[in-house]
Amino acid sequence: MENVKQHHFVLVHGACHGAWCWYKLVTLLKLAGHRVTALDLGASGVNPKQLDDVGSISEYVQPLIQFMASIPQDERVVLVGHSYAGICISLAMETFPHKVSVAVFISAYLPHHGSPPGALIQEYFQRTPVESLLDCQYTFGQSPDDDQYRQPILTSAIFGPEYLKAKVYRNCQAEDLELAKMLIRPTGLFVEELSRDCVLTEATYGSVNRVYIVCEEDEVMEETFQRWMIKNSPTQQVISIKQAGHMVMLSKPLELFHSLLKMVGKESSDKQPQWLGTVLSKPKVCGIGGGFGEAMNIDQDEEPEWMNPIIDFFGSGILQPNKSEARKLRLILARYTMVDGQMYRRTFTGPLLRRLDEKEPNQVLAKIYEGHYSNHSGGRTLAHKTVLGVLLAYHAQRRC
């Protein structure tokens, strides 16, 4: 990883969530050699404040502002905001534009410097049918104005379990949904405060490079609303993630990870990130003295030579004429069998084992990481889950 430039990613969660929702992306970024800071905003996650202790947007974003202030003057971070946090990172960009190399809005509110950020929240609720909010709970307060016709002001919200399942976590694994049910907290929305003034300026907020990541199957921030915001406040780059719901960091962590690496120049679209394995123009092998020699070319489409006598016997039932070789083969044959033209290795108590081709290991491990086969707590359960993944892939292939 000596050739990989290290970036510092600062991750900011959306409404009702906390730093915990980034756990999959944090792992990927750290393994890739980057620094990562995931913050809990006021009265969110493990932040000790309660909802009533956070009376303004400045108190809500205080943990982010304090962190940005602590960064050395010569350091620049990749500032990432999800959903409601689009407003939060915009306020940080306004205060510390010189400390942000790029701001990333993930299915998030994208303010324009020419209008109050609260106008986006009002636009969102005007576009959202009340019945689609299901069992979400909201609190309201009165406007400070003396107008006798004043309307109640939305002050806070908490997602209900049905809304979480049907909308927020629609494309996520069941365990991620259950985790959210345990950890979400009510969030202040500060609509009235954010609707008073244009708190962002073109000279500061507008000077920071911005990237928007569109989640195409988001049922909270629908794609039409995301693209409406991008049209009104254009960014330097727009990235779309297909089949991604609102919590893309949980449902599509690898796709989000690759999008972030491409954005900061760490990965081209046609090669793996360097930490997954260096791509050589000509394969080489390390010699005894430490030097490198040319590698042998292997045809991946052919079975290894050691398998040929076993396959030949199962096809013909005839052992080799050489008695010594025939005896060795007879001992080996007890360990293998053929099913539908595929050779499998027998096990004492487990399933039949099959040699994977060149692409299958990465496919199985990718599905395991994305949570297709539940969680694992260690190497032993990971090994069992890998076997399960291979079996499911095999049976799915047979059904096609």
C-alpha positions as a Python dict, from the first residue, in 0.01 Angstrom:
ca = {
    (1, 'M'): (0, 0, 0),
    (2, 'E'): (300, 228, -20),
    (3, 'N'): (170, 386, -342),
    (4, 'V'): (-177, 459, -206),
    (5, 'K'): (-237, 818, -100),
    (6, 'Q'): (-412, 826, 234),
    (7, 'H'): (-730, 1031, 267),
    (8, 'H'): (-921, 1127, 579),
    (9, 'F'): (-1292, 1053, 544),
    (10, 'V'): (-1530, 1222, 787),
    (11, 'L'): (-1869, 1047, 789),
    (12, 'V'): (-2183, 1223, 915),
    (13, 'H'): (-2506, 1030, 971),
    (14, 'G'): (-2861, 1129, 885),
    (15, 'A'): (-3171, 1185, 1099),
    (16, 'C'): (-3239, 942, 1386),
    (17, 'H'): (-2912, 755, 1322),
    (18, 'G'): (-2558, 767, 1459),
    (19, 'A'): (-2200, 685, 1371),
    (20, 'W'): (-2291, 315, 1406),
    (21, 'C'): (-2467, 309, 1066),
    (22, 'W'): (-2131, 349, 887),
    (23, 'Y'): (-1970, 36, 1033),
    (24, 'K'): (-1939, -152, 701),
    (25, 'L'): (-1796, 145, 509),
    (26, 'V'): (-1557, 233, 794),
    (27, 'T'): (-1413, -118, 777),
    (28, 'L'): (-1360, -104, 401),
    (29, 'L'): (-1197, 239, 406),
    (30, 'K'): (-962, 147, 691),
    (31, 'L'): (-860, -176, 520),
    (32, 'A'): (-778, 34, 214),
    (33, 'G'): (-536, 239, 422),
    (34, 'H'): (-744, 553, 479),
    (35, 'R'): (-823, 742, 797),
    (36, 'V'): (-1190, 746, 895),
    (37, 'T'): (-1382, 947, 1152),
    (38, 'A'): (-1751, 871, 1204),
    (39, 'L'): (-1921, 1126, 1426),
    (40, 'D'): (-2229, 1127, 1648),
    (41, 'L'): (-2415, 1458, 1625),
    (42, 'G'): (-2601, 1611, 1919),
    (43, 'A'): (-2842, 1371, 2093),
    (44, 'S'): (-2756, 1102, 1836),
    (45, 'G'): (-2583, 767, 1863),
    (46, 'V'): (-2384, 761, 2188),
    (47, 'N'): (-2380, 1139, 2228),
    (48, 'P'): (-2481, 1202, 2593),
    (49, 'K'): (-2720, 1487, 2518),
    (50, 'Q'): (-3096, 1430, 2505),
    (51, 'L'): (-3332, 1577, 2246),
    (52, 'D'): (-3446, 1854, 2484),
    (53, 'D'): (-3082, 1955, 2540),
    (54, 'V'): (-3037, 2038, 2169),
    (55, 'G'): (-3234, 2357, 2106),
    (56, 'S'): (-3073, 2478, 1784),
    (57, 'I'): (-2906, 2355, 1468),
    (58, 'S'): (-2574, 2490, 1597),
    (59, 'E'): (-2601, 2269, 1908),
    (60, 'Y'): (-2695, 1972, 1690),
    (61, 'V'): (-2390, 2008, 1462),
    (62, 'Q'): (-2156, 2113, 1744),
    (63, 'P'): (-1965, 1778, 1748),
    (64, 'L'): (-1892, 1818, 1376),
    (65, 'I'): (-1789, 2184, 1408),
    (66, 'Q'): (-1564, 2106, 1704),
    (67, 'F'): (-1399, 1823, 1516),
    (68, 'M'): (-1339, 2038, 1207),
    (69, 'A'): (-1187, 2308, 1427),
    (70, 'S'): (-945, 2053, 1573),
    (71, 'I'): (-807, 1956, 1232),
    (72, 'P'): (-466, 2114, 1154),
    (73, 'Q'): (-479, 2406, 914),
    (74, 'D'): (-282, 2219, 649),
    (75, 'E'): (-509, 1910, 652),
    (76, 'R'): (-808, 1862, 423),
    (77, 'V'): (-1074, 1597, 467),
    (78, 'V'): (-1332, 1424, 250),
    (79, 'L'): (-1657, 1531, 418),
    (80, 'V'): (-1942, 1284, 366),
    (81, 'G'): (-2303, 1350, 465),
    (82, 'H'): (-2606, 1123, 436),
    (83, 'S'): (-2970, 1233, 413),
    (84, 'Y'): (-3042, 1516, 663),
    (85, 'A'): (-2665, 1552, 718),
    (86, 'G'): (-2642, 1726, 381),
    (87, 'I'): (-2744, 2040, 570),
    (88, 'C'): (-2497, 1965, 851),
    (89, 'I'): (-2193, 1925, 627),
    (90, 'S'): (-2298, 2237, 434),
    (91, 'L'): (-2273, 2440, 755),
    (92, 'A'): (-1928, 2290, 816),
    (93, 'M'): (-1825, 2377, 459),
    (94, 'E'): (-1936, 2735, 518),
    (95, 'T'): (-1719, 2761, 831),
    (96, 'F'): (-1415, 2559, 719),
    (97, 'P'): (-1402, 2565, 337),
    (98, 'H'): (-1022, 2542, 336),
    (99, 'K'): (-1032, 2216, 534),
    (100, 'V'): (-1259, 2025, 294),
    (101, 'S'): (-1105, 1875, -21),
    (102, 'V'): (-1442, 1748, -143),
    (103, 'A'): (-1791, 1724, 8),
    (104, 'V'): (-1997, 1416, -72),
    (105, 'F'): (-2377, 1425, -47),
    (106, 'I'): (-2524, 1072, -31),
    (107, 'S'): (-2895, 1085, -107),
    (108, 'A'): (-2885, 1400, 104),
    (109, 'Y'): (-3027, 1750, 126),
    (110, 'L'): (-2824, 1966, -114),
    (111, 'P'): (-2871, 2333, -24),
    (112, 'H'): (-2822, 2626, -261),
    (113, 'H'): (-2637, 2928, -131),
    (114, 'G'): (-2915, 3153, -259),
    (115, 'S'): (-3194, 3014, -38),
    (116, 'P'): (-3236, 2905, 327),
    (117, 'P'): (-3155, 2536, 388),
    (118, 'G'): (-3491, 2492, 557),
    (119, 'A'): (-3663, 2547, 223),
    (120, 'L'): (-3543, 2199, 119),
    (121, 'I'): (-3707, 2038, 422),
    (122, 'Q'): (-4032, 2217, 344),
    (123, 'E'): (-4010, 2111, -21),
    (124, 'Y'): (-3950, 1750, 84),
    (125, 'F'): (-4262, 1734, 301),
    (126, 'Q'): (-4470, 1907, 34),
    (127, 'R'): (-4369, 1631, -209),
    (128, 'T'): (-4422, 1348, 41),
    (129, 'P'): (-4777, 1209, 90),
    (130, 'V'): (-4869, 1191, 457),
    (131, 'E'): (-4982, 828, 425),
    (132, 'S'): (-4633, 726, 302),
    (133, 'L'): (-4484, 828, 640),
    (134, 'L'): (-4660, 526, 799),
    (135, 'D'): (-4585, 505, 1172),
    (136, 'C'): (-4327, 786, 1197),
    (137, 'Q'): (-4383, 1015, 1496),
    (138, 'Y'): (-4345, 1393, 1476),
    (139, 'T'): (-4362, 1674, 1728),
    (140, 'F'): (-4475, 2027, 1651),
    (141, 'G'): (-4432, 2369, 1807),
    (142, 'Q'): (-4578, 2713, 1750),
    (143, 'S'): (-4412, 2977, 1536),
    (144, 'P'): (-4271, 3268, 1740),
    (145, 'D'): (-4460, 3512, 1518),
    (146, 'D'): (-4772, 3681, 1655),
    (147, 'D'): (-4980, 3602, 1347),
    (148, 'Q'): (-5313, 3458, 1460),
    (149, 'Y'): (-5311, 3229, 1157),
    (150, 'R'): (-4968, 3088, 1231),
    (151, 'Q'): (-4918, 2719, 1151),
    (152, 'P'): (-4757, 2457, 1377),
    (153, 'I'): (-4384, 2414, 1310),
    (154, 'L'): (-4230, 2068, 1273),
    (155, 'T'): (-3968, 2033, 1545),
    (156, 'S'): (-3856, 1667, 1569),
    (157, 'A'): (-3908, 1320, 1424),
    (158, 'I'): (-3849, 952, 1499),
    (159, 'F'): (-3887, 671, 1245),
    (160, 'G'): (-4139, 399, 1325),
    (161, 'P'): (-4055, 28, 1286),
    (162, 'E'): (-4287, -17, 988),
    (163, 'Y'): (-4140, 288, 813),
    (164, 'L'): (-3789, 159, 880),
    (165, 'K'): (-3873, -177, 726),
    (166, 'A'): (-4075, -54, 427),
    (167, 'K'): (-3881, 261, 334),
    (168, 'V'): (-3551, 328, 510),
    (169, 'Y'): (-3411, -27, 526),
    (170, 'R'): (-3599, -171, 232),
    (171, 'N'): (-3289, -314, 55),
    (172, 'C'): (-3098, -404, 373),
    (173, 'Q'): (-3035, -727, 560),
    (174, 'A'): (-3272, -820, 842),
    (175, 'E'): (-3000, -787, 1107),
    (176, 'D'): (-2926, -429, 1000),
    (177, 'L'): (-3294, -343, 1035),
    (178, 'E'): (-3308, -494, 1384),
    (179, 'L'): (-2992, -304, 1481),
    (180, 'A'): (-3156, 21, 1369),
    (181, 'K'): (-3470, -50, 1571),
    (182, 'M'): (-3253, -77, 1881),
    (183, 'L'): (-3033, 227, 1822),
    (184, 'I'): (-3229, 505, 1648),
    (185, 'R'): (-3312, 818, 1848),
    (186, 'P'): (-3545, 1113, 1780),
    (187, 'T'): (-3388, 1400, 1590),
    (188, 'G'): (-3459, 1772, 1597),
    (189, 'L'): (-3527, 1915, 1249),
    (190, 'F'): (-3495, 2290, 1321),
    (191, 'V'): (-3714, 2379, 1023),
    (192, 'E'): (-3813, 2722, 1154),
    (193, 'E'): (-3456, 2823, 1236),
    (194, 'L'): (-3314, 2696, 905),
    (195, 'S'): (-3586, 2877, 708),
    (196, 'R'): (-3507, 3228, 835),
    (197, 'D'): (-3192, 3327, 648),
    (198, 'C'): (-2954, 3228, 369),
    (199, 'V'): (-2674, 3105, 594),
    (200, 'L'): (-2458, 2974, 308),
    (201, 'T'): (-2252, 3191, 74),
    (202, 'E'): (-2111, 3134, -271),
    (203, 'A'): (-1767, 3257, -164),
    (204, 'T'): (-1722, 2991, 106),
    (205, 'Y'): (-1975, 2708, 77),
    (206, 'G'): (-1977, 2749, -302),
    (207, 'S'): (-1597, 2727, -322),
    (208, 'V'): (-1583, 2363, -206),
    (209, 'N'): (-1591, 2083, -463),
    (210, 'R'): (-1914, 1886, -426),
    (211, 'V'): (-2014, 1538, -540),
    (212, 'Y'): (-2364, 1393, -522),
    (213, 'I'): (-2427, 1018, -498),
    (214, 'V'): (-2775, 927, -619),
    (215, 'C'): (-2944, 620, -472),
    (216, 'E'): (-3174, 514, -754),
    (217, 'E'): (-3418, 305, -547),
    (218, 'D'): (-3437, 533, -244),
    (219, 'E'): (-3792, 544, -108),
    (220, 'V'): (-3716, 812, 151),
    (221, 'M'): (-3533, 1067, -66),
    (222, 'E'): (-3681, 960, -398),
    (223, 'E'): (-3460, 985, -706),
    (224, 'T'): (-3678, 1258, -860),
    (225, 'F'): (-3624, 1477, -553),
    (226, 'Q'): (-3250, 1405, -549),
    (227, 'R'): (-3215, 1508, -913),
    (228, 'W'): (-3434, 1816, -859),
    (229, 'M'): (-3188, 1933, -591),
    (230, 'I'): (-2890, 1863, -819),
    (231, 'K'): (-3053, 2068, -1096),
    (232, 'N'): (-3110, 2360, -860),
    (233, 'S'): (-2764, 2338, -702),
    (234, 'P'): (-2529, 2169, -953),
    (235, 'T'): (-2232, 1971, -825),
    (236, 'Q'): (-1898, 1901, -991),
    (237, 'Q'): (-1982, 1530, -1021),
    (238, 'V'): (-2287, 1304, -994),
    (239, 'I'): (-2254, 930, -928),
    (240, 'S'): (-2552, 693, -944),
    (241, 'I'): (-2572, 361, -761),
    (242, 'K'): (-2825, 122, -910),
    (243, 'Q'): (-3061, -79, -688),
    (244, 'A'): (-2951, 127, -388),
    (245, 'G'): (-3203, 216, -119),
    (246, 'H'): (-3175, 495, 136),
    (247, 'M'): (-2924, 318, 363),
    (248, 'V'): (-2677, 251, 82),
    (249, 'M'): (-2386, 224, 328),
    (250, 'L'): (-2552, -92, 461),
    (251, 'S'): (-2723, -237, 153),
    (252, 'K'): (-2448, -160, -101),
    (253, 'P'): (-2129, -94, 101),
    (254, 'L'): (-1893, -221, -169),
    (255, 'E'): (-2054, -9, -440),
    (256, 'L'): (-2041, 299, -217),
    (257, 'F'): (-1680, 222, -125),
    (258, 'H'): (-1578, 194, -491),
    (259, 'S'): (-1764, 517, -573),
    (260, 'L'): (-1572, 704, -305),
    (261, 'L'): (-1239, 564, -424),
    (262, 'K'): (-1313, 661, -784),
    (263, 'M'): (-1413, 1006, -669),
    (264, 'V'): (-1083, 1070, -490),
    (265, 'G'): (-881, 916, -773),
    (266, 'K'): (-789, 593, -596),
    (267, 'E'): (-949, 357, -844),
    (268, 'S'): (-1019, 350, -1215),
    (269, 'S'): (-1331, 180, -1343),
    (270, 'D'): (-1139, -110, -1495),
    (271, 'K'): (-918, -232, -1211),
    (272, 'Q'): (-931, -341, -848),
    (273, 'P'): (-814, -108, -571),
    (274, 'Q'): (-445, -159, -496),
    (275, 'W'): (-505, -297, -147),
    (276, 'L'): (-698, -592, -294),
    (277, 'G'): (-393, -696, -496),
    (278, 'T'): (-138, -526, -718),
    (279, 'V'): (-209, -556, -1088),
    (280, 'L'): (109, -638, -1282),
    (281, 'S'): (144, -584, -1655),
    (282, 'K'): (338, -915, -1671),
    (283, 'P'): (305, -1172, -1388),
    (284, 'K'): (626, -1252, -1198),
    (285, 'V'): (727, -1485, -916),
    (286, 'C'): (977, -1425, -637),
    (287, 'G'): (1303, -1622, -661),
    (288, 'I'): (1511, -1768, -378),
    (289, 'G'): (1753, -1478, -384),
    (290, 'G'): (1473, -1220, -366),
    (291, 'G'): (1469, -1141, -737),
    (292, 'F'): (1173, -1191, -970),
    (293, 'G'): (1142, -1438, -1254),
    (294, 'E'): (878, -1490, -1518),
    (295, 'A'): (563, -1671, -1412),
    (296, 'M'): (430, -1981, -1588),
    (297, 'N'): (118, -1928, -1798),
    (298, 'I'): (-175, -2144, -1687),
    (299, 'D'): (-488, -2202, -1891),
    (300, 'Q'): (-769, -2133, -1642),
    (301, 'D'): (-1025, -2310, -1859),
    (302, 'E'): (-855, -2650, -1817),
    (303, 'E'): (-873, -2874, -1511),
    (304, 'P'): (-544, -2920, -1318),
    (305, 'E'): (-342, -3222, -1435),
    (306, 'W'): (-380, -3411, -1104),
    (307, 'M'): (-756, -3429, -1165),
    (308, 'N'): (-731, -3592, -1507),
    (309, 'P'): (-665, -3957, -1395),
    (310, 'I'): (-954, -3935, -1146),
    (311, 'I'): (-1195, -3795, -1405),
    (312, 'D'): (-1078, -4054, -1661),
    (313, 'F'): (-1147, -4340, -1420),
    (314, 'F'): (-1498, -4218, -1335),
    (315, 'G'): (-1563, -4191, -1709),
    (316, 'S'): (-1422, -4531, -1814),
    (317, 'G'): (-1393, -4736, -1494),
    (318, 'I'): (-1046, -4854, -1606),
    (319, 'L'): (-735, -4818, -1388),
    (320, 'Q'): (-392, -4743, -1531),
    (321, 'P'): (-183, -5045, -1640),
    (322, 'N'): (104, -4944, -1412),
    (323, 'K'): (33, -5131, -1085),
    (324, 'S'): (207, -4876, -864),
    (325, 'E'): (14, -4583, -1018),
    (326, 'A'): (-310, -4785, -1011),
    (327, 'R'): (-266, -4852, -637),
    (328, 'K'): (-211, -4482, -566),
    (329, 'L'): (-512, -4390, -774),
    (330, 'R'): (-732, -4646, -596),
    (331, 'L'): (-650, -4484, -260),
    (332, 'I'): (-729, -4139, -396),
    (333, 'L'): (-1057, -4245, -559),
    (334, 'A'): (-1218, -4311, -220),
    (335, 'R'): (-1202, -3938, -153),
    (336, 'Y'): (-1384, -3825, -468),
    (337, 'T'): (-1707, -3876, -660),
    (338, 'M'): (-1870, -3740, -978),
    (339, 'V'): (-2210, -3567, -986),
    (340, 'D'): (-2351, -3435, -1315),
    (341, 'G'): (-2005, -3434, -1472),
    (342, 'Q'): (-1849, -3237, -1184),
    (343, 'M'): (-1584, -3386, -958),
    (344, 'Y'): (-1641, -3348, -583),
    (345, 'R'): (-1430, -3431, -279),
    (346, 'R'): (-1605, -3632, -7),
    (347, 'T'): (-1605, -3520, 357),
    (348, 'F'): (-1681, -3722, 671),
    (349, 'T'): (-1982, -3524, 793),
    (350, 'G'): (-2008, -3217, 571),
    (351, 'P'): (-2128, -3156, 215),
    (352, 'L'): (-1944, -3255, -101),
    (353, 'L'): (-1670, -3006, -189),
    (354, 'R'): (-1609, -2871, -538),
    (355, 'R'): (-1310, -2690, -687),
    (356, 'L'): (-1403, -2330, -770),
    (357, 'D'): (-1315, -2170, -1099),
    (358, 'E'): (-1125, -1843, -1130),
    (359, 'K'): (-1418, -1605, -1065),
    (360, 'E'): (-1625, -1796, -809),
    (361, 'P'): (-1421, -1730, -489),
    (362, 'N'): (-1450, -1351, -525),
    (363, 'Q'): (-1823, -1380, -599),
    (364, 'V'): (-1889, -1597, -294),
    (365, 'L'): (-1679, -1380, -59),
    (366, 'A'): (-1841, -1060, -189),
    (367, 'K'): (-2187, -1199, -113),
    (368, 'I'): (-2072, -1308, 233),
    (369, 'Y'): (-1938, -960, 308),
    (370, 'E'): (-2261, -797, 190),
    (371, 'G'): (-2450, -1014, 440),
    (372, 'H'): (-2632, -1256, 209),
    (373, 'Y'): (-2564, -1546, 448),
    (374, 'S'): (-2608, -1369, 785),
    (375, 'N'): (-2328, -1257, 1020),
    (376, 'H'): (-2020, -1451, 1127),
    (377, 'S'): (-1818, -1418, 1446),
    (378, 'G'): (-1487, -1573, 1347),
    (379, 'G'): (-1281, -1777, 1106),
    (380, 'R'): (-1463, -2104, 1174),
    (381, 'T'): (-1810, -1962, 1100),
    (382, 'L'): (-1670, -1777, 800),
    (383, 'A'): (-1542, -2108, 661),
    (384, 'H'): (-1880, -2274, 715),
    (385, 'K'): (-2053, -1979, 550),
    (386, 'T'): (-1820, -2000, 250),
    (387, 'V'): (-1920, -2363, 201),
    (388, 'L'): (-2286, -2261, 229),
    (389, 'G'): (-2232, -1988, -31),
    (390, 'V'): (-2073, -2232, -275),
    (391, 'L'): (-2360, -2477, -230),
    (392, 'L'): (-2624, -2212, -289),
    (393, 'A'): (-2440, -2084, -596),
    (394, 'Y'): (-2417, -2439, -732),
    (395, 'H'): (-2787, -2515, -681),
    (396, 'A'): (-2883, -2178, -833),
    (397, 'Q'): (-2668, -2263, -1137),
    (398, 'R'): (-2838, -2604, -1172),
    (399, 'R'): (-3184, -2443, -1168),
    (400, 'C'): (-3094, -2212, -1458),
}
